[in-house]
């Protein structure tokens, strides 16, 4: 059964290094792909929790300025990524 819980974090960051440091220091829990935390998990410094409650992967998003006059490299990337939709 799917459900959601509203949370009010004390700290919000997109800095993976800071997330890891805070989690290892005991400042709370964090959410990221397991491979990001693998060395700390292997050393027992961090442990996975709530594994059965992981949200579904929503997919990747690519934001870029409009569709007109895209740089050729960006156009190639967009075309490549659209194959995986």
C-alpha beads as a LAMMPS data file, in Angstrom:
LAMMPS data file: protein, C-alpha beads

85 atoms
84 bonds

1 atom types
1 bond types

-500.0 500.0 xlo xhi
-500.0 500.0 ylo yhi
-500.0 500.0 zlo zhi

Masses

1 110.0

Atoms # bond

1 1 1 0.000 0.000 0.000
2 1 1 1.431 3.364 -1.009
3 1 1 1.386 6.271 1.447
4 1 1 3.176 9.533 2.090
5 1 1 4.396 11.331 5.185
6 1 1 5.044 15.057 5.390
7 1 1 8.369 15.950 6.985
8 1 1 9.954 19.251 7.923
9 1 1 13.738 18.842 7.638
10 1 1 16.071 20.915 9.785
11 1 1 18.741 20.854 7.078
12 1 1 18.214 20.672 3.320
13 1 1 21.145 20.255 0.948
14 1 1 22.040 18.862 -2.442
15 1 1 25.708 18.541 -1.452
16 1 1 26.408 14.802 -1.231
17 1 1 29.568 15.312 0.826
18 1 1 27.646 17.314 3.414
19 1 1 24.815 14.752 3.464
20 1 1 27.280 11.961 4.192
21 1 1 29.136 13.947 6.857
22 1 1 25.888 14.827 8.616
23 1 1 24.609 11.252 8.526
24 1 1 27.910 9.828 9.813
25 1 1 27.940 12.466 12.579
26 1 1 24.489 11.308 13.684
27 1 1 22.639 14.455 12.630
28 1 1 19.717 12.462 11.242
29 1 1 18.732 10.378 8.259
30 1 1 19.257 11.067 4.589
31 1 1 18.089 9.662 1.275
32 1 1 20.258 8.912 -1.739
33 1 1 21.194 6.050 -4.016
34 1 1 22.846 3.253 -2.076
35 1 1 26.005 3.353 -4.168
36 1 1 26.627 6.918 -2.965
37 1 1 27.007 5.599 0.588
38 1 1 28.617 2.214 -0.199
39 1 1 32.014 2.855 1.515
40 1 1 30.323 3.995 4.750
41 1 1 27.874 1.094 4.631
42 1 1 30.732 -1.371 4.103
43 1 1 32.598 0.052 7.117
44 1 1 29.465 -0.050 9.264
45 1 1 29.471 3.716 9.766
46 1 1 26.008 3.960 8.223
47 1 1 23.174 1.445 8.065
48 1 1 20.209 1.333 5.691
49 1 1 16.787 1.896 7.233
50 1 1 13.243 1.925 5.879
51 1 1 14.333 -0.188 2.898
52 1 1 10.822 -1.475 2.313
53 1 1 9.529 2.107 2.157
54 1 1 11.726 3.426 -0.652
55 1 1 9.841 5.597 -3.137
56 1 1 9.524 4.630 -6.767
57 1 1 12.183 6.088 -9.059
58 1 1 10.541 9.039 -10.796
59 1 1 13.029 9.140 -13.643
60 1 1 15.534 11.683 -14.816
61 1 1 14.698 15.210 -15.873
62 1 1 16.643 17.365 -18.297
63 1 1 16.070 21.101 -18.310
64 1 1 17.384 23.223 -21.154
65 1 1 16.532 26.591 -22.723
66 1 1 13.840 26.019 -25.340
67 1 1 13.928 23.945 -28.492
68 1 1 15.118 26.548 -30.986
69 1 1 18.765 26.869 -31.935
70 1 1 20.090 24.204 -29.579
71 1 1 23.833 23.700 -29.628
72 1 1 24.592 20.543 -31.625
73 1 1 26.065 18.744 -28.603
74 1 1 22.992 19.503 -26.497
75 1 1 20.692 18.413 -29.349
76 1 1 22.626 15.121 -29.558
77 1 1 22.278 14.586 -25.801
78 1 1 18.536 15.330 -25.856
79 1 1 18.030 12.958 -28.784
80 1 1 20.051 10.242 -27.062
81 1 1 18.193 10.529 -23.747
82 1 1 14.777 10.512 -25.412
83 1 1 15.460 6.965 -26.584
84 1 1 15.112 5.840 -22.948
85 1 1 11.674 7.373 -22.305

Bonds

1 1 1 2
2 1 2 3
3 1 3 4
4 1 4 5
5 1 5 6
6 1 6 7
7 1 7 8
8 1 8 9
9 1 9 10
10 1 10 11
11 1 11 12
12 1 12 13
13 1 13 14
14 1 14 15
15 1 15 16
16 1 16 17
17 1 17 18
18 1 18 19
19 1 19 20
20 1 20 21
21 1 21 22
22 1 22 23
23 1 23 24
24 1 24 25
25 1 25 26
26 1 26 27
27 1 27 28
28 1 28 29
29 1 29 30
30 1 30 31
31 1 31 32
32 1 32 33
33 1 33 34
34 1 34 35
35 1 35 36
36 1 36 37
37 1 37 38
38 1 38 39
39 1 39 40
40 1 40 41
41 1 41 42
42 1 42 43
43 1 43 44
44 1 44 45
45 1 45 46
46 1 46 47
47 1 47 48
48 1 48 49
49 1 49 50
50 1 50 51
51 1 51 52
52 1 52 53
53 1 53 54
54 1 54 55
55 1 55 56
56 1 56 57
57 1 57 58
58 1 58 59
59 1 59 60
60 1 60 61
61 1 61 62
62 1 62 63
63 1 63 64
64 1 64 65
65 1 65 66
66 1 66 67
67 1 67 68
68 1 68 69
69 1 69 70
70 1 70 71
71 1 71 72
72 1 72 73
73 1 73 74
74 1 74 75
75 1 75 76
76 1 76 77
77 1 77 78
78 1 78 79
79 1 79 80
80 1 80 81
81 1 81 82
82 1 82 83
83 1 83 84
84 1 84 85
